[in-house]
Amino acid sequence: MTDKESLNLDHQQVKQAETQKAAADGAVNARIPETYQWLLTPVQLNPQAPVALQAIRLTGQDPLAVRASRKLRNDELLLPAFAPTRLRMELDRIPLWGGNHVSLKQLADHFASYIYLPRLKSPAVLLSAIQDGLQLLLWQQESFAYADSYAEDKGRYLGLRSGKPISLTESNLMGLLVKPEVAWEQLENDRIVVTPPPPGGGTTLPPSHSRGPGPAVIGPLPIAPIEPAKPKRFHGSVKLDATRVGRDAGRIGDEVIAHLVGLMGSRVTVTLEIAAEIPTGVPENVVRTVTENARTLKFTDQGFEES
């Protein structure tokens, strides 16, 4: 006996029940996007800052996962690609160097563990950024060098190379990223050629002054230019899109604040100022919610005005 027969429903009643069930299912499916529309993401601008949850409203009728991932990518809270120059910036900003180098495995663990670092889609994104950075012609200024290992007893990197393609895989993260200035010094020292004295006698430069494949050339040493005075203060203000505060604040944090915070001895203060005008007036429940939230978030100054 079927369920329809056990309920003793005639054909008309069965048809009516099926119609009502379909309508109820449609109503539930239509209300799901309206109910689950807030994306909570942890945010931390730097290692010293507290971890906070950022609430982002999702819009559209796509499935929840699709809307959430699209919003994360648009606001750069989930990166499917990572530029090598930005990786170098993060290495210097935190800093992530463990002295003069950092292992690839340790670097991958850092990006998977710490909230204040960019959130990458997968370890493959990090490896791609590393491989792109190792091929840059301006690697000294914009990226880094690579070494197979570091010999403590010799005080030098083994298999040191840069400015050329290197194949890396997620299953083999044994290499090191090396600070460009340290790598350049070793590479230059390795190019030193000691020139033997000429048959008739004469003077040659010591090894530290003889570089390149040819004989050393004796001449006056260049005079280092006097560096101009460096600025010691920075200030700036910018308007944010009220509907995309998370995205804009994140970009400002990465592209401006991060550079300043990473400087030795810097003291950086960031203040967010909000000014809202509502011609029709603010409902009482919104006044109560905003006031309470501002108090919880420790606003130093906040309040509503009637005119």
Backbone bond lengths (Angstrom), bond angles and torsions (degrees), N, CA, C in turn:
res aa  C-N    CA-C-N  psi(-1)  N-CA   C-N-CA  omega(-1)  CA-C   N-CA-C  phi
1 M - - - 1.465 - - 1.538 108.28 -
2 T 1.334 118.78 130.03 1.456 123.39 -179.74 1.521 110.53 -80.17
3 D 1.357 115.09 165.93 1.463 120.55 178.65 1.520 111.39 -61.32
4 K 1.316 115.37 -36.66 1.462 118.59 -179.99 1.518 110.63 -64.19
5 E 1.327 116.21 -40.68 1.461 119.99 -179.05 1.520 111.15 -71.27
6 S 1.362 116.80 -35.66 1.459 119.41 -178.96 1.522 111.63 -67.02
7 L 1.328 117.17 -26.83 1.464 120.27 178.19 1.528 111.65 -83.79
8 N 1.320 116.06 -5.05 1.473 120.54 178.36 1.530 111.02 56.64
9 L 1.342 116.23 46.57 1.461 120.58 178.69 1.521 110.04 -101.33
10 D 1.318 114.13 139.60 1.464 116.73 175.67 1.528 108.98 -81.50
11 H 1.321 115.91 178.75 1.465 121.00 -175.04 1.525 111.52 -60.84
12 Q 1.318 117.20 -41.62 1.462 121.03 -178.40 1.523 111.12 -65.49
13 Q 1.324 117.62 -40.66 1.467 121.60 179.51 1.530 111.71 -68.47
14 V 1.337 116.10 -38.38 1.459 119.59 176.13 1.524 110.97 -61.37
15 K 1.316 115.10 -44.56 1.467 120.12 179.71 1.526 111.06 -62.04
16 Q 1.330 116.37 -41.50 1.459 120.87 179.74 1.534 111.10 -66.41
17 A 1.341 118.00 -40.01 1.460 121.74 179.40 1.527 110.83 -64.98
18 E 1.320 116.93 -41.91 1.464 120.38 179.29 1.524 111.36 -64.74
19 T 1.327 116.61 -38.31 1.464 120.65 178.63 1.523 110.75 -64.80
20 Q 1.336 116.76 -44.36 1.456 120.62 -179.83 1.537 111.29 -66.60
21 K 1.341 116.79 -37.27 1.461 119.79 177.54 1.524 111.19 -63.66
22 A 1.331 116.20 -43.37 1.465 120.03 179.09 1.525 110.94 -63.65
23 A 1.339 116.65 -38.41 1.463 120.12 178.60 1.525 110.97 -66.20
24 A 1.334 116.66 -40.04 1.468 120.41 178.84 1.522 110.93 -65.48
25 D 1.339 116.93 -42.80 1.470 120.25 177.44 1.521 111.07 -60.85
26 G 1.315 116.64 -41.81 1.465 120.24 179.25 1.520 112.09 -63.87
27 A 1.346 116.13 -39.20 1.469 119.85 179.31 1.530 110.81 -65.27
28 V 1.342 116.27 -41.66 1.474 120.03 179.30 1.523 110.54 -63.64
29 N 1.319 116.38 -46.03 1.469 120.08 -179.49 1.521 111.76 -63.72
30 A 1.335 116.94 -33.73 1.464 120.25 179.38 1.527 111.77 -72.23
31 R 1.314 116.86 -29.35 1.468 120.18 -177.21 1.530 113.18 -87.45
32 I 1.317 117.91 -16.70 1.466 119.98 179.81 1.531 111.69 -59.53
33 P 1.363 119.93 -48.08 1.474 118.95 178.07 1.518 112.35 -61.79
34 E 1.356 117.73 -30.04 1.459 119.95 179.77 1.524 111.14 -76.22
35 T 1.330 116.71 -28.15 1.465 120.80 -177.72 1.527 111.87 -82.67
36 Y 1.323 115.95 -48.75 1.469 120.79 -178.66 1.523 108.50 -99.46
37 Q 1.315 116.11 85.87 1.467 120.51 -174.25 1.529 113.09 -130.78
38 W 1.319 117.62 7.50 1.464 120.15 -179.74 1.522 110.56 -113.94
39 L 1.326 114.80 128.39 1.459 122.52 178.58 1.525 108.28 -105.43
40 L 1.322 117.92 121.31 1.461 122.89 179.48 1.525 109.67 -102.95
41 T 1.322 116.23 121.33 1.462 120.71 -179.63 1.530 109.31 -126.55
42 P 1.332 118.42 136.10 1.468 120.79 176.02 1.524 110.35 -74.50
43 V 1.320 116.16 139.74 1.461 121.62 -177.60 1.522 109.07 -132.42
44 Q 1.342 116.64 135.86 1.458 122.91 175.08 1.523 107.47 -150.07
45 L 1.329 117.38 113.90 1.453 121.05 -173.51 1.522 112.70 -70.86
46 N 1.327 117.86 -33.27 1.455 120.96 179.93 1.524 108.30 -154.12
47 P 1.340 117.83 169.45 1.471 119.98 -176.20 1.524 113.78 -59.09
48 Q 1.343 118.35 -27.53 1.456 120.94 -177.71 1.531 112.82 -85.60
49 A 1.329 117.35 -18.92 1.464 120.88 -176.77 1.527 110.77 -76.82
50 P 1.343 117.62 150.16 1.471 119.81 177.43 1.529 110.80 -72.09
51 V 1.315 115.68 154.81 1.468 120.85 176.59 1.529 108.66 -81.75
52 A 1.331 116.47 131.03 1.458 121.74 -179.81 1.522 109.20 -128.11
53 L 1.321 115.96 153.92 1.460 121.58 175.22 1.517 109.49 -97.36
54 Q 1.314 115.56 125.23 1.460 121.38 179.37 1.521 108.97 -102.13
55 A 1.338 116.84 124.41 1.465 121.93 179.62 1.523 109.40 -95.18
56 I 1.322 115.96 123.66 1.467 122.10 -179.01 1.525 108.32 -122.17
57 R 1.314 116.28 128.34 1.462 120.61 -178.85 1.534 110.16 -81.89
58 L 1.324 115.40 132.53 1.461 121.38 178.36 1.516 109.93 -97.52
59 T 1.312 116.14 140.87 1.460 121.49 179.06 1.523 109.70 -123.67
60 G 1.337 115.51 164.96 1.456 120.77 178.74 1.517 112.32 102.77
61 Q 1.312 115.63 173.63 1.459 122.36 -177.44 1.522 113.01 -111.59
62 D 1.319 117.48 5.82 1.462 120.22 179.28 1.533 110.23 -69.91
63 P 1.331 117.64 164.31 1.474 119.98 175.16 1.524 111.23 -54.40
64 L 1.329 115.09 152.13 1.464 121.32 -174.54 1.526 112.31 -54.82
65 A 1.328 117.15 -46.63 1.465 120.10 -178.30 1.525 111.85 -61.99
66 V 1.325 116.70 -37.70 1.466 120.96 179.56 1.521 110.10 -66.43
67 R 1.344 116.79 -45.76 1.463 120.10 179.47 1.525 111.59 -64.01
68 A 1.336 115.95 -41.12 1.462 119.49 -178.12 1.530 111.36 -65.87
69 S 1.323 117.53 -47.06 1.469 120.14 -178.49 1.525 111.06 -66.07
70 R 1.338 117.30 -37.78 1.465 119.71 179.00 1.531 110.58 -64.69
71 K 1.327 116.65 -42.14 1.467 120.32 179.37 1.521 110.67 -65.24
72 L 1.325 117.54 -41.78 1.460 120.79 179.13 1.526 111.31 -61.44
73 R 1.334 116.72 -42.32 1.464 120.09 179.26 1.529 110.93 -67.49
74 N 1.325 117.37 -43.57 1.465 120.63 -178.59 1.517 111.77 -62.80
75 D 1.335 117.42 -36.21 1.464 121.36 -179.18 1.527 112.52 -92.42
76 E 1.341 116.67 9.62 1.470 123.22 179.26 1.518 112.20 57.79
77 L 1.335 116.59 33.15 1.458 121.12 173.62 1.524 110.86 -94.60
78 L 1.310 116.94 -7.76 1.461 123.85 173.23 1.520 107.21 -142.98
79 L 1.323 117.20 115.93 1.460 121.12 -172.59 1.525 110.93 -105.12
80 P 1.353 117.35 115.24 1.456 119.79 174.29 1.530 112.48 -80.75
81 A 1.336 116.48 -10.56 1.467 121.69 177.30 1.521 108.03 -145.62
82 F 1.338 116.34 151.76 1.463 121.10 -174.27 1.523 108.24 -141.37
83 A 1.324 116.46 124.57 1.464 120.54 -178.47 1.524 110.56 -77.59
84 P 1.336 117.97 141.73 1.465 120.14 179.41 1.525 112.74 -62.96
85 T 1.336 117.29 -32.21 1.464 119.67 178.41 1.527 110.70 -66.19
86 R 1.322 116.69 -34.58 1.465 119.40 177.79 1.533 110.45 -73.06
87 L 1.314 117.37 -34.22 1.459 120.28 175.34 1.522 109.99 -62.93
88 R 1.323 118.00 -42.42 1.467 121.65 176.87 1.531 109.74 -60.88
89 M 1.325 117.21 -39.75 1.463 120.68 179.28 1.523 111.18 -61.77
90 E 1.346 116.55 -41.56 1.463 120.28 179.42 1.529 110.83 -68.85
91 L 1.320 117.37 -37.17 1.467 121.10 177.84 1.527 111.02 -60.12
92 D 1.337 116.76 -39.36 1.463 120.89 -178.69 1.520 112.16 -83.82
93 R 1.343 117.55 -30.01 1.465 121.03 -172.91 1.518 111.92 -71.30
94 I 1.312 119.31 -44.90 1.474 120.43 -170.55 1.528 113.02 -68.12
95 P 1.338 123.66 -52.43 1.466 127.90 -7.87 1.532 111.37 -87.21
96 L 1.343 114.74 161.62 1.453 120.98 179.76 1.531 112.32 -100.15
97 W 1.328 116.48 -6.50 1.457 119.68 178.79 1.530 109.35 -66.39
98 G 1.317 116.66 136.20 1.459 120.62 172.63 1.507 109.75 -95.86
99 G 1.321 117.07 60.95 1.461 122.14 -171.45 1.514 108.59 103.39
100 N 1.333 116.60 -114.55 1.469 120.64 178.67 1.518 112.64 -103.47
101 H 1.328 117.14 1.34 1.459 119.50 -179.86 1.523 109.53 -156.42
102 V 1.327 115.79 169.79 1.461 122.22 174.79 1.521 107.35 -145.36
103 S 1.324 117.04 139.38 1.464 119.67 -179.85 1.529 110.07 -75.78
104 L 1.318 116.05 151.67 1.460 120.24 179.84 1.530 110.75 -62.67
105 K 1.319 117.01 -38.32 1.459 120.50 -179.97 1.528 110.90 -64.50
106 Q 1.338 116.41 -43.34 1.459 120.55 179.54 1.522 110.36 -64.65
107 L 1.325 116.48 -39.46 1.460 120.86 179.92 1.523 110.69 -64.98
108 A 1.337 116.87 -42.58 1.463 120.25 177.47 1.528 110.79 -62.79
109 D 1.341 117.13 -38.67 1.469 120.65 177.58 1.525 111.00 -64.91
110 H 1.334 117.44 -39.09 1.461 120.84 178.54 1.530 110.95 -59.10
111 F 1.333 116.49 -48.85 1.460 119.93 -176.69 1.531 111.65 -68.68
112 A 1.317 117.52 -23.93 1.463 120.45 178.37 1.529 112.32 -86.17
113 S 1.347 117.66 -12.09 1.465 120.66 -171.58 1.519 114.25 -112.17
114 Y 1.331 118.23 -36.32 1.461 120.50 -168.57 1.521 111.85 -102.32
115 I 1.334 115.24 130.27 1.461 121.92 -175.58 1.519 111.62 -70.44
116 Y 1.336 117.72 -29.94 1.466 120.03 -176.42 1.527 112.60 -74.03
117 L 1.316 118.15 -5.69 1.460 121.37 174.72 1.525 109.78 -94.10
118 P 1.333 118.27 153.90 1.467 120.23 177.36 1.524 111.07 -55.14
119 R 1.337 115.74 141.25 1.470 120.99 -178.09 1.530 108.28 -88.87
120 L 1.318 115.69 109.74 1.463 121.55 -176.75 1.528 110.16 -92.27
121 K 1.324 115.28 149.03 1.463 120.85 -177.94 1.519 111.74 -63.18
122 S 1.334 117.09 -37.61 1.462 121.65 -178.14 1.527 108.63 -163.78
123 P 1.345 118.10 165.29 1.476 119.97 176.45 1.523 112.73 -59.08
124 A 1.334 117.03 -25.39 1.466 119.67 179.62 1.531 111.45 -62.37
125 V 1.327 117.24 -30.44 1.470 120.65 178.15 1.523 109.98 -65.08
126 L 1.327 117.06 -41.57 1.464 121.27 178.08 1.528 110.99 -64.89
127 L 1.325 117.34 -44.77 1.464 120.68 -179.93 1.527 111.20 -62.51
128 S 1.324 116.59 -38.10 1.464 120.04 178.38 1.523 110.75 -63.99
129 A 1.346 117.36 -40.86 1.465 120.97 177.99 1.524 110.62 -63.88
130 I 1.331 116.97 -40.27 1.465 120.75 179.39 1.527 110.57 -64.18
131 Q 1.324 116.42 -46.33 1.468 120.16 -179.06 1.525 111.06 -63.46
132 D 1.334 117.23 -39.82 1.470 120.09 177.91 1.526 110.44 -65.43
133 G 1.345 116.66 -39.89 1.457 119.95 -178.78 1.515 112.91 -66.77
134 L 1.327 117.43 -33.93 1.462 121.00 -179.13 1.529 112.23 -71.84
135 Q 1.330 117.44 -14.88 1.465 120.94 179.79 1.527 112.98 -96.23
136 L 1.340 117.09 -6.84 1.457 119.39 -176.78 1.529 110.90 -66.90
137 L 1.322 115.97 137.24 1.457 119.96 176.51 1.522 110.79 -68.41
138 L 1.324 117.01 -32.55 1.465 121.64 179.06 1.525 110.28 -96.57
139 W 1.314 116.58 44.70 1.467 119.73 -175.90 1.520 112.05 -63.73
140 Q 1.334 118.22 -29.15 1.464 120.02 179.99 1.528 111.88 -62.55
141 Q 1.336 116.52 -38.61 1.464 120.29 -178.10 1.525 112.74 -90.87
142 E 1.335 118.08 -29.45 1.460 119.21 -166.48 1.522 115.17 -117.92
143 S 1.329 119.51 -13.76 1.473 117.41 -177.34 1.529 111.00 -142.04
144 F 1.339 118.48 -116.60 1.462 121.43 -168.37 1.521 108.75 -166.63
145 A 1.321 115.84 177.31 1.466 121.71 175.93 1.528 108.54 -115.79
146 Y 1.329 115.55 172.87 1.471 121.59 -177.33 1.528 109.20 -129.67
147 A 1.335 115.84 142.47 1.462 121.21 175.69 1.523 109.06 -139.47
148 D 1.329 115.52 149.14 1.463 119.74 177.47 1.528 111.45 -69.25
149 S 1.347 116.43 -39.23 1.467 120.59 -178.29 1.524 108.78 -166.74
150 Y 1.336 115.03 176.61 1.464 120.82 178.16 1.522 109.14 -123.19
151 A 1.323 116.69 125.96 1.466 122.10 179.82 1.525 108.55 -91.66
152 E 1.329 116.55 106.30 1.462 121.17 -178.10 1.529 111.61 -62.54
153 D 1.342 116.48 -40.60 1.455 119.26 -176.40 1.523 112.67 -68.19
154 K 1.342 116.55 -29.60 1.460 120.61 -179.27 1.526 112.22 -97.32
155 G 1.325 116.56 -15.54 1.455 120.13 -179.31 1.512 113.29 65.34
156 R 1.331 116.65 37.25 1.462 120.72 -178.24 1.525 110.07 -147.94
157 Y 1.325 114.46 158.50 1.462 121.05 179.50 1.529 109.49 -88.66
158 L 1.314 115.77 140.00 1.458 122.18 178.69 1.519 109.08 -101.13
159 G 1.310 115.30 137.46 1.466 119.71 -179.16 1.505 112.28 67.41
160 L 1.333 117.78 33.75 1.460 122.10 -178.01 1.526 110.14 -74.21
161 R 1.331 116.35 130.28 1.464 120.39 178.49 1.523 110.07 -158.20
162 S 1.329 114.55 160.49 1.461 120.79 -178.56 1.520 108.64 -163.69
163 G 1.337 115.26 166.03 1.455 120.02 178.99 1.514 113.82 66.37
164 K 1.339 117.48 23.17 1.469 120.54 -179.62 1.535 108.95 -148.28
165 P 1.341 117.68 155.87 1.473 120.05 -179.43 1.521 112.11 -64.25
166 I 1.331 116.04 137.94 1.461 123.12 175.80 1.519 108.21 -134.97
167 S 1.316 117.45 129.14 1.464 121.94 -178.83 1.528 109.99 -88.56
168 L 1.337 116.14 126.55 1.465 122.44 179.50 1.517 109.55 -126.40
169 T 1.318 116.62 147.46 1.462 121.46 178.00 1.521 109.08 -132.50
170 E 1.341 116.37 155.43 1.461 121.25 -179.78 1.528 111.83 -65.27
171 S 1.323 117.14 -24.83 1.459 120.29 -178.45 1.525 112.84 -82.85
172 N 1.344 117.21 -8.03 1.467 120.46 -178.76 1.526 109.10 -136.06
173 L 1.330 116.05 88.56 1.461 121.47 -179.10 1.527 109.88 -112.72
174 M 1.332 116.57 54.39 1.459 121.13 -174.40 1.529 112.54 -97.42
175 G 1.326 118.49 -10.57 1.459 120.77 -175.25 1.520 112.80 -81.22
176 L 1.349 115.23 -178.44 1.459 122.75 -178.21 1.528 110.13 -127.38
177 L 1.317 116.09 144.20 1.460 121.25 164.95 1.524 107.12 -94.67
178 V 1.336 116.20 132.92 1.461 121.06 -173.76 1.523 109.00 -116.95
179 K 1.334 116.34 140.94 1.458 120.73 175.66 1.525 109.75 -55.86
180 P 1.322 117.95 134.87 1.473 119.92 -173.59 1.525 113.54 -61.80
181 E 1.358 117.26 -37.94 1.460 117.72 -178.70 1.529 111.73 -68.00
182 V 1.339 116.84 -34.15 1.464 120.53 177.94 1.525 110.11 -70.75
183 A 1.339 116.35 -42.27 1.467 120.14 179.01 1.525 110.82 -64.06
184 W 1.332 116.82 -41.03 1.468 120.00 -178.39 1.525 111.14 -64.75
185 E 1.330 116.70 -38.28 1.463 119.86 179.11 1.526 110.92 -62.86
186 Q 1.345 117.20 -43.25 1.466 118.79 179.21 1.520 111.00 -67.72
187 L 1.315 117.31 -42.04 1.468 120.45 -179.87 1.524 111.03 -62.26
188 E 1.340 116.55 -39.38 1.459 119.98 178.64 1.531 111.32 -67.99
189 N 1.323 116.42 -41.25 1.466 119.46 178.32 1.524 111.44 -63.28
190 D 1.331 115.83 -34.61 1.461 118.91 179.41 1.522 111.79 -69.75
191 R 1.332 117.12 -18.88 1.475 119.98 -179.36 1.530 112.05 -88.80
192 I 1.348 117.11 -6.59 1.474 119.92 -176.66 1.535 109.82 -64.72
193 V 1.289 116.49 132.56 1.468 122.51 176.80 1.523 108.42 -120.98
194 V 1.319 116.34 123.55 1.467 120.76 178.08 1.520 108.15 -83.04
195 T 1.326 117.25 118.40 1.455 121.88 -177.70 1.530 110.20 -87.85
196 P 1.330 120.05 125.63 1.473 121.46 179.49 1.524 110.67 -67.71
197 P 1.324 118.00 154.00 1.471 119.88 179.50 1.521 110.75 -65.43
198 P 1.328 117.35 149.37 1.475 120.25 179.31 1.527 110.35 -66.49
199 P 1.350 117.27 159.39 1.476 120.38 -177.07 1.515 113.38 -56.71
200 G 1.310 117.92 -37.69 1.460 120.39 -176.84 1.510 113.12 -85.53
201 G 1.301 117.68 11.60 1.463 119.06 -177.28 1.515 109.84 90.03
202 G 1.258 117.25 173.05 1.455 121.78 -179.68 1.512 110.00 141.29
203 T 1.293 115.12 -170.68 1.459 121.39 -175.17 1.515 109.92 -126.30
204 T 1.264 116.18 136.09 1.468 120.81 173.52 1.508 108.39 -121.92
205 L 1.287 114.47 158.86 1.459 120.01 178.72 1.522 110.38 -72.40
206 P 1.302 117.99 151.46 1.469 119.83 172.65 1.512 110.15 -64.94
207 P 1.352 116.74 162.55 1.466 119.85 -175.56 1.510 113.53 -53.70
208 S 1.321 118.09 -33.26 1.464 118.96 -176.10 1.505 112.05 -67.20
209 H 1.388 118.45 -16.52 1.458 120.66 179.90 1.511 112.57 -108.49
210 S 1.311 117.72 1.46 1.457 121.10 -178.01 1.512 109.21 -111.80
211 R 1.332 118.30 110.33 1.448 122.23 -177.68 1.523 108.86 -129.17
212 G 1.323 114.84 144.21 1.445 119.02 177.17 1.505 111.18 99.82
213 P 1.326 116.50 172.43 1.465 120.84 -175.40 1.511 114.22 -76.07
214 G 1.314 120.20 -17.12 1.458 122.31 -174.84 1.508 111.95 -92.65
215 P 1.319 118.54 178.58 1.468 122.15 178.53 1.512 111.02 -68.87
216 A 1.314 114.86 156.05 1.451 119.96 -179.67 1.517 110.25 -69.75
217 V 1.325 116.07 148.39 1.460 121.90 179.26 1.516 107.76 -116.53
218 I 1.338 115.74 126.55 1.456 120.28 -179.93 1.516 108.52 -90.31
219 G 1.284 117.04 133.05 1.455 120.99 -179.78 1.506 110.03 -170.00
220 P 1.319 117.35 174.61 1.471 120.31 -179.87 1.523 110.33 -66.92
221 L 1.310 115.80 140.95 1.454 120.17 177.24 1.520 110.25 -74.28
222 P 1.332 117.78 142.64 1.469 119.65 -179.80 1.524 110.57 -67.03
223 I 1.311 115.39 145.59 1.456 122.20 178.61 1.525 108.89 -89.49
224 A 1.314 116.82 124.89 1.461 120.72 -178.92 1.523 109.87 -66.61
225 P 1.333 117.68 131.49 1.466 119.72 179.15 1.530 111.38 -68.17
226 I 1.306 115.52 151.28 1.463 121.39 178.09 1.525 108.48 -78.36
227 E 1.326 115.94 124.15 1.460 119.61 -178.63 1.520 110.28 -75.53
228 P 1.344 117.28 137.78 1.471 119.60 176.71 1.525 110.30 -68.75
229 A 1.323 114.91 159.52 1.466 120.13 179.19 1.528 110.09 -60.80
230 K 1.342 116.42 139.13 1.454 121.06 -178.38 1.521 110.61 -93.27
231 P 1.336 117.60 142.00 1.474 119.46 176.58 1.526 110.16 -65.44
232 K 1.337 116.01 148.28 1.462 121.20 -175.25 1.522 112.72 -118.69
233 R 1.312 118.77 -3.08 1.459 120.95 179.96 1.531 110.23 -137.26
234 F 1.303 115.10 151.69 1.479 121.58 174.41 1.522 108.69 -140.58
235 H 1.312 116.18 140.58 1.464 120.46 172.40 1.525 108.11 -143.40
236 G 1.289 116.50 151.30 1.456 120.58 -179.46 1.519 110.91 -166.56
237 S 1.307 116.12 153.55 1.463 121.88 175.86 1.516 108.06 -137.28
238 V 1.323 116.34 149.40 1.464 120.57 -176.77 1.525 109.28 -151.84
239 K 1.324 116.78 146.06 1.454 121.74 176.27 1.522 109.52 -89.63
240 L 1.329 116.65 135.33 1.452 122.19 179.69 1.521 110.06 -105.18
241 D 1.316 116.45 148.66 1.453 122.15 173.55 1.534 107.80 -70.53
242 A 1.338 117.07 118.01 1.463 120.70 -175.21 1.520 112.34 -60.83
243 T 1.324 117.51 -24.67 1.461 120.19 -179.82 1.524 112.41 -89.52
244 R 1.333 116.98 -8.51 1.472 120.84 -178.91 1.535 110.30 -136.91
245 V 1.316 115.35 44.03 1.465 119.83 -178.54 1.519 111.34 -60.87
246 G 1.337 116.42 -42.38 1.456 119.95 -179.23 1.511 112.37 -59.10
247 R 1.327 116.21 -45.31 1.465 119.70 -179.62 1.519 111.26 -64.62
248 D 1.354 116.36 -49.51 1.461 120.40 -176.79 1.528 111.65 -64.93
249 A 1.343 116.29 -42.83 1.468 119.25 179.77 1.521 110.86 -64.96
250 G 1.330 116.47 -37.95 1.461 119.90 177.98 1.522 112.07 -62.92
251 R 1.338 116.56 -42.40 1.463 119.92 179.29 1.526 111.34 -66.03
252 I 1.342 115.76 -40.62 1.467 119.26 178.56 1.524 109.76 -64.50
253 G 1.351 116.14 -40.34 1.454 119.28 178.44 1.520 112.19 -62.14
254 D 1.349 116.69 -41.69 1.468 120.74 -177.48 1.528 112.55 -75.16
255 E 1.350 116.44 -40.77 1.454 120.17 -168.46 1.527 113.94 -96.79
256 V 1.322 118.43 -14.66 1.466 120.86 -179.80 1.531 111.11 -125.07
257 I 1.350 115.93 -62.13 1.464 120.23 -173.55 1.523 111.27 -62.02
258 A 1.336 116.96 -41.23 1.463 120.39 -176.94 1.520 111.87 -58.75
259 H 1.346 117.53 -38.81 1.459 120.70 179.94 1.528 110.99 -65.52
260 L 1.339 116.54 -36.66 1.457 120.39 -177.83 1.529 111.31 -76.55
261 V 1.345 116.54 -41.82 1.464 120.56 -179.49 1.527 110.81 -64.15
262 G 1.331 116.70 -32.48 1.456 120.20 -177.05 1.519 114.70 -73.44
263 L 1.342 118.56 -9.11 1.459 120.66 -179.82 1.526 110.79 -77.69
264 M 1.307 116.08 141.49 1.455 121.75 -178.20 1.528 110.68 -60.61
265 G 1.335 116.56 126.17 1.459 122.36 175.95 1.510 115.37 76.15
266 S 1.327 117.94 7.54 1.466 119.63 -177.74 1.529 111.15 -72.47
267 R 1.320 115.99 147.85 1.464 123.04 174.20 1.520 106.75 -124.04
268 V 1.301 116.43 109.65 1.465 122.05 -173.99 1.523 109.31 -112.89
269 T 1.314 116.22 129.44 1.463 122.56 176.83 1.515 108.80 -118.32
270 V 1.320 116.94 128.25 1.463 122.39 179.64 1.518 108.27 -119.31
271 T 1.327 117.66 125.28 1.461 123.21 -179.65 1.517 109.50 -121.21
272 L 1.325 117.35 130.87 1.458 122.53 177.73 1.524 108.58 -103.70
273 E 1.326 117.21 121.67 1.463 122.28 -179.35 1.528 108.98 -110.95
274 I 1.322 116.71 130.99 1.459 122.62 -177.68 1.519 109.39 -119.13
275 A 1.322 118.27 129.69 1.469 123.50 175.60 1.523 107.81 -133.24
276 A 1.325 117.39 116.88 1.465 121.41 -177.74 1.524 110.14 -125.59
277 E 1.323 116.64 134.10 1.465 122.58 175.54 1.526 108.32 -117.51
278 I 1.329 116.68 124.04 1.460 122.42 -178.34 1.526 107.73 -122.57
279 P 1.335 119.39 97.34 1.474 122.10 -174.99 1.530 113.29 -57.65
280 T 1.326 117.97 -33.13 1.468 120.56 -176.87 1.520 112.62 -84.56
281 G 1.324 117.38 -4.99 1.453 120.67 -179.52 1.518 112.16 92.97
282 V 1.332 116.36 154.79 1.455 121.93 -177.75 1.526 109.48 -98.84
283 P 1.331 118.72 125.51 1.475 120.80 177.59 1.525 111.53 -58.95
284 E 1.322 115.03 153.72 1.465 120.62 -176.49 1.525 112.20 -60.76
285 N 1.351 116.88 -39.90 1.458 118.63 -178.63 1.523 111.84 -65.87
286 V 1.353 117.15 -34.12 1.463 120.45 178.06 1.526 110.19 -70.42
287 V 1.348 116.83 -39.71 1.466 120.38 176.92 1.520 110.26 -59.16
288 R 1.335 115.55 -44.59 1.458 120.05 -178.45 1.533 111.22 -65.46
289 T 1.344 115.94 -44.25 1.466 119.96 -178.33 1.519 111.87 -65.20
290 V 1.348 116.81 -47.94 1.464 120.46 -178.05 1.521 110.98 -64.55
291 T 1.327 116.88 -41.80 1.470 120.33 -179.87 1.517 110.94 -62.33
292 E 1.341 116.50 -45.56 1.452 119.91 -179.23 1.527 111.67 -65.94
293 N 1.345 116.33 -42.57 1.466 119.72 179.54 1.526 111.20 -65.07
294 A 1.332 117.41 -39.94 1.466 120.66 179.15 1.521 110.64 -64.67
295 R 1.339 116.09 -37.42 1.469 119.19 177.90 1.532 110.39 -67.29
296 T 1.325 115.83 -40.81 1.466 120.02 179.31 1.525 111.67 -64.52
297 L 1.331 115.67 -37.71 1.467 120.76 -179.54 1.522 112.24 -82.87
298 K 1.358 116.89 6.52 1.464 123.01 173.59 1.526 112.41 63.48
299 F 1.357 116.67 44.57 1.457 119.88 171.40 1.531 108.43 -62.25
300 T 1.315 118.09 134.57 1.465 120.62 177.51 1.523 111.35 -78.55
301 D 1.318 118.03 -22.40 1.452 121.32 -178.92 1.529 108.04 -151.97
302 Q 1.319 117.46 124.52 1.465 120.10 179.52 1.514 109.55 -161.83
303 G 1.321 118.08 155.90 1.457 121.34 178.30 1.518 111.76 164.37
304 F 1.325 115.87 161.72 1.459 122.99 177.60 1.525 109.28 -105.38
305 E 1.331 115.91 152.00 1.472 121.95 178.36 1.515 108.90 -128.06
306 E 1.322 115.48 150.00 1.471 120.56 -178.96 1.530 111.43 -82.73
307 S 1.287 117.96 -21.53 1.463 119.78 -179.74 1.529 110.54 -144.96
